């Protein structure tokens, strides 16, 4: 399944590959830098009035972009001041070639004191971009502190100085940008903490590159509606739509914690599932039936009854695990479910059962399974990835998905969605108020609703996670999981307007 490259997040290695590929196709590095500087200058002119502008230039390509901006702004009669660490021009091509075309003085960092900065209206940070991989030196750190103290608006070229391409911090603190102008595509750091917090508003600049200049499929993607808008539109009902055309979601309800599966069922119901049935044992049936109206409740007898219920052509997706504590047959239910090959969301207790027999269950997972662990569950599921999770979360989730062949959704402030073919979708629209009991149970139901409408598991997970995050943001203070379904409705109404074709 191909993902929309408009949502791709490019790493430093990706950018180097793009530059090399562009050169092979006749766009020299010097031309590409000129195109980048033009696009950056246009974005600055669109945002700010004529200003006394300080441009801080690093020794590499980011600094070269800064020199192009300086020359183009000066040509428009902007008062421009350029500084480098020691007042010297870059020495490596293509930055050196463009720096030599800037014919005005170049200041050293020592000259940029408080009095100097009082005369400046705007600061352009063209220091270190996506390629930064080590801590900056004391000269740079001191300058950043003075720039920060000036409280002047700061525009970062591609990345604020001090932020690495995966959001690492190589300055303490990095420069806080009001606006970051990303070149060609966003980078992982634009959406990953802690670096994302220093980027401010992120705007992508067209520098004349096309998708054909990407020599390989990107590994990282930002979760936003453009990633799955066509699939979202396909789920909208029309006058001829039957309820079973919209998918039938089944949710298993355990005997001890009825709230969790109830929340999953409601999450599926308000997210577009045409029918939702909650399955439970006969003793628990009255408890669930008393709570549910739009959701059907059906009693089953053990794993045999569970299999008979879900193994039908009308089954769209199954949710197993929320609230299923003290359910002795849960492992049998899980085996039955995986043997049917139905799309499914495995959460909570279903994940804990898998940890007890990983060799048995992992081999039965497939590409229509979505696992939704939080960090603790992830560590229990993949103990061999615990160290990697602590140091390189993105790689840990990618590896977990590749090992299992399932979609892995690591829930958190930035939810990471690992895909079996190695890509990773990063979601950063969640509200901190989603950190409340039961919100993950609702999410399981939302994802299942899209699985049930025959959306591929990676996009079903991405759609569910984004809507869940948006609902949390809309709800804000005082959010409890019981209220999430109504906010999911509002989030979908917004999305319908956003995804309507022009």
Secondary structure as GFF3:
##gff-version 3
##sequence-region A 1 502
A	DSSP	three_ten_helix	5	7	.	.	.	ID=ss1
A	DSSP	beta_strand	8	9	.	.	.	ID=ss2
A	DSSP	alpha_helix	12	24	.	.	.	ID=ss3
A	DSSP	alpha_helix	29	47	.	.	.	ID=ss4
A	DSSP	beta_strand	53	57	.	.	.	ID=ss5
A	DSSP	alpha_helix	61	75	.	.	.	ID=ss6
A	DSSP	beta_strand	80	84	.	.	.	ID=ss7
A	DSSP	alpha_helix	95	100	.	.	.	ID=ss8
A	DSSP	beta_strand	106	108	.	.	.	ID=ss9
A	DSSP	three_ten_helix	109	111	.	.	.	ID=ss10
A	DSSP	alpha_helix	114	118	.	.	.	ID=ss11
A	DSSP	beta_strand	122	126	.	.	.	ID=ss12
A	DSSP	alpha_helix	138	150	.	.	.	ID=ss13
A	DSSP	beta_strand	153	157	.	.	.	ID=ss14
A	DSSP	beta_strand	179	183	.	.	.	ID=ss15
A	DSSP	three_ten_helix	188	190	.	.	.	ID=ss16
A	DSSP	three_ten_helix	195	198	.	.	.	ID=ss17
A	DSSP	beta_strand	201	205	.	.	.	ID=ss18
A	DSSP	three_ten_helix	211	213	.	.	.	ID=ss19
A	DSSP	beta_strand	220	222	.	.	.	ID=ss20
A	DSSP	three_ten_helix	225	227	.	.	.	ID=ss21
A	DSSP	alpha_helix	229	234	.	.	.	ID=ss22
A	DSSP	three_ten_helix	243	246	.	.	.	ID=ss23
A	DSSP	beta_strand	248	252	.	.	.	ID=ss24
A	DSSP	alpha_helix	258	270	.	.	.	ID=ss25
A	DSSP	beta_strand	275	280	.	.	.	ID=ss26
A	DSSP	alpha_helix	282	291	.	.	.	ID=ss27
A	DSSP	beta_strand	296	299	.	.	.	ID=ss28
A	DSSP	alpha_helix	302	310	.	.	.	ID=ss29
A	DSSP	beta_strand	315	320	.	.	.	ID=ss30
A	DSSP	alpha_helix	330	340	.	.	.	ID=ss31
A	DSSP	beta_strand	344	346	.	.	.	ID=ss32
A	DSSP	alpha_helix	349	356	.	.	.	ID=ss33
A	DSSP	alpha_helix	358	362	.	.	.	ID=ss34
A	DSSP	beta_strand	369	371	.	.	.	ID=ss35
A	DSSP	alpha_helix	375	381	.	.	.	ID=ss36
A	DSSP	three_ten_helix	383	385	.	.	.	ID=ss37
A	DSSP	alpha_helix	386	391	.	.	.	ID=ss38
A	DSSP	alpha_helix	393	404	.	.	.	ID=ss39
A	DSSP	beta_strand	407	410	.	.	.	ID=ss40
A	DSSP	beta_strand	415	418	.	.	.	ID=ss41
A	DSSP	beta_strand	424	427	.	.	.	ID=ss42
A	DSSP	three_ten_helix	432	434	.	.	.	ID=ss43
A	DSSP	alpha_helix	439	452	.	.	.	ID=ss44
A	DSSP	alpha_helix	457	475	.	.	.	ID=ss45
A	DSSP	alpha_helix	481	499	.	.	.	ID=ss46
###
